[in-house]
Amino acid sequence: MLITRPEPGAAQTAKRLEVLGFEPVCLPLTEIRPLPAELPDGHDFSAVAVSSANAIRHANPSLLRALAGLPVFAVGRRTAEAGTGAGLATATVGPGDGQGLASLMAGRLVRGTSVAYLCGRVRTRGFEETLRAAGIEVISLETYDTVVIDYTDAQLRTALKGKAFDVVLLYSRVAAQAFSRLTDRSVMSSLLGRSILICMSIRVAEPLLAYSGQVRIAAEPDEEAMLARLSG
């Protein structure tokens, strides 16, 4: 199984798969880099929204301290747990995607509410657009960036060890786009003839139209649902 998510998540997934009896190989296609997000001066927030656990992990501790005590809305359970572990209030948990979280918040918050949105630089804008259409102010605080890792052929040979992969796990659209480009290179394409590509969501799968017959999409946007696709 080829794991494409960034570290440290790739190593965590590899340990999990080893326990289940699989042979994992890590090839992170992206890396996460922290950004120096700060609260704007003189702004009074009523709630916090969090789009991913990475937005918590890479946030400046002073930023999290400034937001402690405010109601929190998290995209999913793991993000909520990361927020609580970092000192934020216990979160209202969304359905696992940004659009669903925005709809939930629009139904809970009154017009004129101001929300601090902890997020990545690379993101879709649907979350912010939905809330702003509902009269809710969203201040985006970009705490991290997602950067594609550029591998040489020699680096790929070393990492992949000439193994043919039964399964490739793809967690983000950026990683799927990077993977699609890699498949044009012989060092990679020769290992993917029988591979099933398990994607976290339909959006992640969109760059892989050339491999539509090999793509499987998780029922929910989380790793548990991705691994559930191993059985069908």
C-alpha positions as a LaTeX table, in Angstrom:
\begin{tabular}{lrrr}
\hline
Residue & $x$ (\AA) & $y$ (\AA) & $z$ (\AA) \\
\hline
Met1 & 0.00 & 0.00 & 0.00 \\
Leu2 & 1.32 & 3.43 & $-0.97$ \\
Ile3 & 0.63 & 6.24 & 1.53 \\
Thr4 & 0.79 & 9.72 & 0.02 \\
Arg5 & $-0.25$ & 11.92 & 2.96 \\
Pro6 & 2.28 & 14.32 & 4.53 \\
Glu7 & 4.31 & 13.52 & 7.62 \\
Pro8 & 3.82 & 12.92 & 10.48 \\
Gly9 & 0.49 & 11.46 & 9.34 \\
Ala10 & 2.10 & 9.10 & 6.80 \\
Ala11 & 4.15 & 7.33 & 9.47 \\
Gln12 & 1.09 & 7.08 & 11.75 \\
Thr13 & $-0.95$ & 5.50 & 8.97 \\
Ala14 & 1.91 & 3.12 & 8.15 \\
Lys15 & 1.98 & 1.83 & 11.74 \\
Arg16 & $-1.77$ & 1.35 & 11.65 \\
Leu17 & $-1.60$ & $-0.63$ & 8.41 \\
Glu18 & 1.26 & $-2.82$ & 9.65 \\
Val19 & $-0.91$ & $-3.88$ & 12.60 \\
Leu20 & $-3.64$ & $-4.82$ & 10.12 \\
Gly21 & $-1.17$ & $-6.99$ & 8.18 \\
Phe22 & $-0.47$ & $-4.73$ & 5.21 \\
Glu23 & 2.91 & $-3.72$ & 3.81 \\
Pro24 & 2.92 & 0.11 & 3.70 \\
Val25 & 5.31 & 2.35 & 1.78 \\
Cys26 & 5.35 & 6.09 & 2.55 \\
Leu27 & 5.70 & 8.59 & $-0.27$ \\
Pro28 & 4.44 & 11.94 & 1.03 \\
Leu29 & 3.47 & 14.03 & $-1.98$ \\
Thr30 & 3.04 & 17.24 & 0.01 \\
Glu31 & 4.47 & 18.83 & 3.11 \\
Ile32 & 2.84 & 21.21 & 5.56 \\
Arg33 & 4.59 & 24.48 & 6.38 \\
Pro34 & 3.43 & 26.75 & 9.22 \\
Leu35 & 2.45 & 30.34 & 8.52 \\
Pro36 & 2.63 & 33.21 & 11.05 \\
Ala37 & $-1.10$ & 33.93 & 11.35 \\
Glu38 & $-2.13$ & 36.51 & 13.96 \\
Leu39 & $-5.43$ & 37.96 & 15.14 \\
Pro40 & $-6.26$ & 41.34 & 13.63 \\
Asp41 & $-6.08$ & 44.17 & 16.15 \\
Gly42 & $-9.30$ & 45.25 & 17.77 \\
His43 & $-11.47$ & 42.52 & 16.27 \\
Asp44 & $-14.15$ & 40.92 & 18.46 \\
Phe45 & $-14.90$ & 37.30 & 17.51 \\
Ser46 & $-17.92$ & 35.31 & 18.61 \\
Ala47 & $-16.79$ & 31.84 & 17.46 \\
Val48 & $-13.95$ & 29.83 & 15.97 \\
Ala49 & $-14.14$ & 27.54 & 12.93 \\
Val50 & $-11.44$ & 24.97 & 12.18 \\
Ser51 & $-11.10$ & 23.28 & 8.79 \\
Ser52 & $-8.49$ & 20.64 & 9.66 \\
Ala53 & $-6.29$ & 19.31 & 12.43 \\
Asn54 & $-3.32$ & 20.84 & 10.59 \\
Ala55 & $-4.81$ & 24.28 & 11.20 \\
Ile56 & $-4.48$ & 23.57 & 14.93 \\
Arg57 & $-1.11$ & 21.80 & 14.87 \\
His58 & 0.62 & 24.64 & 13.04 \\
Ala59 & $-1.08$ & 27.60 & 14.67 \\
Asn60 & 1.00 & 29.90 & 16.80 \\
Pro61 & 0.31 & 29.06 & 20.50 \\
Ser62 & $-0.37$ & 32.74 & 21.20 \\
Leu63 & $-3.11$ & 32.68 & 18.56 \\
Leu64 & $-4.76$ & 29.65 & 20.16 \\
Arg65 & $-4.55$ & 31.24 & 23.61 \\
Ala66 & $-6.29$ & 34.34 & 22.27 \\
Leu67 & $-9.16$ & 32.19 & 20.97 \\
Ala68 & $-9.49$ & 29.95 & 24.04 \\
Gly69 & $-12.95$ & 30.12 & 25.58 \\
Leu70 & $-14.80$ & 30.93 & 22.37 \\
Pro71 & $-17.31$ & 28.44 & 20.94 \\
Val72 & $-15.60$ & 26.19 & 18.40 \\
Phe73 & $-16.95$ & 24.51 & 15.26 \\
Ala74 & $-14.72$ & 21.77 & 13.84 \\
Val75 & $-15.01$ & 20.07 & 10.47 \\
Gly76 & $-14.79$ & 16.56 & 12.00 \\
Arg77 & $-14.05$ & 14.53 & 15.13 \\
Arg78 & $-10.25$ & 14.39 & 14.79 \\
Thr79 & $-10.07$ & 18.13 & 14.21 \\
Ala80 & $-12.22$ & 18.69 & 17.28 \\
Glu81 & $-9.91$ & 16.48 & 19.34 \\
Ala82 & $-6.86$ & 18.41 & 18.11 \\
Gly83 & $-8.52$ & 21.67 & 19.14 \\
Thr84 & $-9.38$ & 20.44 & 22.61 \\
Gly85 & $-5.85$ & 19.12 & 23.05 \\
Ala86 & $-4.47$ & 22.55 & 22.13 \\
Gly87 & $-6.61$ & 24.34 & 24.70 \\
Leu88 & $-9.64$ & 25.37 & 22.65 \\
Ala89 & $-13.17$ & 24.77 & 23.88 \\
Thr90 & $-14.95$ & 21.49 & 23.18 \\
Ala91 & $-16.16$ & 21.78 & 19.61 \\
Thr92 & $-19.43$ & 21.31 & 17.85 \\
Val93 & $-18.48$ & 18.67 & 15.30 \\
Gly94 & $-19.41$ & 19.01 & 11.65 \\
Pro95 & $-20.12$ & 16.27 & 9.09 \\
Gly96 & $-16.54$ & 16.00 & 7.81 \\
Asp97 & $-16.42$ & 18.56 & 4.99 \\
Gly98 & $-16.20$ & 22.33 & 4.86 \\
Gln99 & $-19.50$ & 22.87 & 3.07 \\
Gly100 & $-21.36$ & 20.79 & 5.63 \\
Leu101 & $-19.70$ & 22.67 & 8.47 \\
Ala102 & $-20.66$ & 26.01 & 6.92 \\
Ser103 & $-24.30$ & 24.92 & 6.63 \\
Leu104 & $-24.28$ & 23.79 & 10.26 \\
Met105 & $-22.84$ & 27.11 & 11.43 \\
Ala106 & $-25.22$ & 29.16 & 9.31 \\
Gly107 & $-28.09$ & 27.44 & 11.12 \\
Arg108 & $-26.61$ & 28.06 & 14.59 \\
Leu109 & $-25.15$ & 31.58 & 14.40 \\
Val110 & $-27.02$ & 34.87 & 14.04 \\
Arg111 & $-26.40$ & 37.40 & 11.29 \\
Gly112 & $-23.60$ & 39.78 & 12.14 \\
Thr113 & $-21.60$ & 37.16 & 14.01 \\
Ser114 & $-17.84$ & 37.33 & 13.40 \\
Val115 & $-15.96$ & 34.03 & 13.05 \\
Ala116 & $-12.21$ & 33.38 & 13.26 \\
Tyr117 & $-11.51$ & 30.71 & 10.64 \\
Leu118 & $-8.34$ & 28.65 & 11.24 \\
Cys119 & $-7.45$ & 27.22 & 7.84 \\
Gly120 & $-4.77$ & 26.48 & 5.27 \\
Arg121 & $-3.65$ & 28.74 & 2.43 \\
Val122 & $-4.68$ & 26.07 & $-0.11$ \\
Arg123 & $-8.44$ & 25.60 & 0.27 \\
Thr124 & $-11.77$ & 25.87 & $-1.49$ \\
Arg125 & $-13.75$ & 29.04 & $-0.85$ \\
Gly126 & $-17.19$ & 27.47 & $-0.48$ \\
Phe127 & $-17.05$ & 27.51 & 3.33 \\
Glu128 & $-16.44$ & 31.26 & 3.51 \\
Glu129 & $-18.90$ & 32.05 & 0.72 \\
Thr130 & $-21.72$ & 30.11 & 2.40 \\
Leu131 & $-21.26$ & 31.87 & 5.73 \\
Arg132 & $-20.93$ & 35.31 & 4.17 \\
Ala133 & $-24.12$ & 34.71 & 2.20 \\
Ala134 & $-25.80$ & 34.02 & 5.57 \\
Gly135 & $-24.61$ & 37.39 & 6.90 \\
Ile136 & $-21.78$ & 35.96 & 9.01 \\
Glu137 & $-18.39$ & 37.66 & 8.87 \\
Val138 & $-15.47$ & 35.28 & 8.31 \\
Ile139 & $-11.89$ & 36.31 & 9.04 \\
Ser140 & $-9.56$ & 33.71 & 7.52 \\
Leu141 & $-6.43$ & 33.01 & 9.57 \\
Glu142 & $-4.08$ & 30.93 & 7.41 \\
Thr143 & $-1.93$ & 28.91 & 9.81 \\
Tyr144 & $-0.26$ & 26.61 & 7.26 \\
Asp145 & 0.54 & 26.11 & 3.61 \\
Thr146 & 0.54 & 22.88 & 1.57 \\
Val147 & 3.55 & 22.50 & $-0.73$ \\
Val148 & 4.11 & 19.75 & $-3.31$ \\
Ile149 & 7.30 & 17.71 & $-2.85$ \\
Asp150 & 9.35 & 17.42 & $-6.05$ \\
Tyr151 & 11.00 & 13.99 & $-6.30$ \\
Thr152 & 13.77 & 13.06 & $-8.70$ \\
Asp153 & 13.63 & 9.66 & $-10.41$ \\
Ala154 & 16.47 & 8.47 & $-8.18$ \\
Gln155 & 14.56 & 9.50 & $-5.06$ \\
Leu156 & 11.44 & 7.72 & $-6.30$ \\
Arg157 & 13.37 & 4.50 & $-6.94$ \\
Thr158 & 14.79 & 4.59 & $-3.44$ \\
Ala159 & 11.43 & 5.31 & $-1.79$ \\
Leu160 & 9.33 & 2.86 & $-3.84$ \\
Lys161 & 11.85 & $-0.01$ & $-3.87$ \\
Gly162 & 10.49 & $-1.32$ & $-7.17$ \\
Lys163 & 7.30 & $-2.58$ & $-5.53$ \\
Ala164 & 4.05 & $-2.87$ & $-7.45$ \\
Phe165 & 1.23 & $-1.38$ & $-5.40$ \\
Asp166 & $-2.18$ & $-2.93$ & $-4.85$ \\
Val167 & $-3.56$ & 0.22 & $-3.20$ \\
Val168 & $-2.69$ & 3.93 & $-3.22$ \\
Leu169 & $-4.20$ & 6.16 & $-0.51$ \\
Leu170 & $-4.89$ & 9.77 & $-1.57$ \\
Tyr171 & $-6.00$ & 12.27 & 1.06 \\
Ser172 & $-6.08$ & 15.67 & $-0.69$ \\
Arg173 & $-6.73$ & 17.19 & $-4.08$ \\
Val174 & $-3.24$ & 18.70 & $-4.15$ \\
Ala175 & $-1.72$ & 15.26 & $-3.55$ \\
Ala176 & $-3.96$ & 13.73 & $-6.23$ \\
Gln177 & $-2.81$ & 16.35 & $-8.73$ \\
Ala178 & 0.83 & 15.63 & $-7.84$ \\
Phe179 & 0.22 & 11.89 & $-8.10$ \\
Ser180 & $-1.36$ & 12.28 & $-11.54$ \\
Arg181 & 1.75 & 14.06 & $-12.76$ \\
Leu182 & 4.01 & 11.36 & $-11.31$ \\
Thr183 & 2.19 & 8.61 & $-13.18$ \\
Asp184 & 3.56 & 10.03 & $-16.44$ \\
Arg185 & 7.06 & 9.02 & $-15.32$ \\
Ser186 & 8.16 & 5.46 & $-16.09$ \\
Val187 & 9.70 & 4.93 & $-12.65$ \\
Met188 & 6.20 & 5.30 & $-11.21$ \\
Ser189 & 3.82 & 4.11 & $-13.95$ \\
Ser190 & 5.36 & 0.63 & $-14.09$ \\
Leu191 & 4.30 & 0.02 & $-10.46$ \\
Leu192 & 0.63 & 0.99 & $-10.80$ \\
Gly193 & $-0.82$ & $-1.45$ & $-13.31$ \\
Arg194 & $-3.10$ & $-3.19$ & $-10.82$ \\
Ser195 & $-3.42$ & $-0.41$ & $-8.25$ \\
Ile196 & $-6.71$ & 0.68 & $-6.70$ \\
Leu197 & $-6.69$ & 4.41 & $-5.88$ \\
Ile198 & $-8.64$ & 5.10 & $-2.70$ \\
Cys199 & $-9.58$ & 8.78 & $-2.38$ \\
Met200 & $-10.91$ & 10.60 & 0.66 \\
Ser201 & $-13.62$ & 12.40 & $-1.34$ \\
Ile202 & $-15.00$ & 13.05 & $-4.80$ \\
Arg203 & $-13.08$ & 16.33 & $-4.90$ \\
Val204 & $-9.82$ & 14.46 & $-4.24$ \\
Ala205 & $-10.62$ & 12.02 & $-7.06$ \\
Glu206 & $-11.37$ & 14.67 & $-9.70$ \\
Pro207 & $-7.76$ & 15.00 & $-10.99$ \\
Leu208 & $-7.67$ & 11.23 & $-11.58$ \\
Leu209 & $-10.22$ & 10.93 & $-14.38$ \\
Ala210 & $-7.72$ & 9.00 & $-16.50$ \\
Tyr211 & $-7.82$ & 6.26 & $-13.85$ \\
Ser212 & $-11.57$ & 6.29 & $-13.21$ \\
Gly213 & $-11.84$ & 2.51 & $-13.40$ \\
Gln214 & $-9.28$ & 2.18 & $-10.61$ \\
Val215 & $-10.67$ & 4.86 & $-8.30$ \\
Arg216 & $-12.63$ & 4.14 & $-5.11$ \\
Ile217 & $-14.09$ & 6.97 & $-3.02$ \\
Ala218 & $-14.54$ & 6.82 & 0.74 \\
Ala219 & $-18.12$ & 6.98 & 2.01 \\
Glu220 & $-17.05$ & 9.67 & 4.49 \\
Pro221 & $-14.07$ & 12.08 & 4.27 \\
Asp222 & $-11.87$ & 10.34 & 6.84 \\
Glu223 & $-9.24$ & 7.63 & 7.00 \\
Glu224 & $-11.54$ & 5.06 & 8.60 \\
Ala225 & $-13.86$ & 5.24 & 5.61 \\
Met226 & $-10.91$ & 5.07 & 3.22 \\
Leu227 & $-9.64$ & 1.87 & 4.81 \\
Ala228 & $-13.16$ & 0.45 & 4.75 \\
Arg229 & $-12.92$ & 0.53 & 0.95 \\
Leu230 & $-10.16$ & $-2.08$ & 1.11 \\
Ser231 & $-12.88$ & $-4.70$ & 1.41 \\
Gly232 & $-14.88$ & $-3.48$ & $-1.54$ \\
\hline
\end{tabular}
